[in-house]
């Protein structure tokens, strides 16, 4: 199973704090062995994507027969301006 990051997800990952990167990396490593471990989003813009939470960020991914594609990494809660 290959892990691929979209261009936007790669940029977002690079900007995460180190502790969040480590947490996300551990969860991504699990996807190689257990790609369906996390739940599927049932509504909203990312409907149909699986996701997990890494220290306040949602990491969305999709599956194909031989790869996991990390589609987006977004803050789990938007802060007020």
Secondary structure, DSSP 4 states (H G I P E B T S, - for coil): -EEEE-HHHHHHHHHS-HHHHHHHHHHHHHHHH-TT-SPBP-SSTTTT-EEEEETTEEEEEEE-SSEEEEEEEEESSPPP-
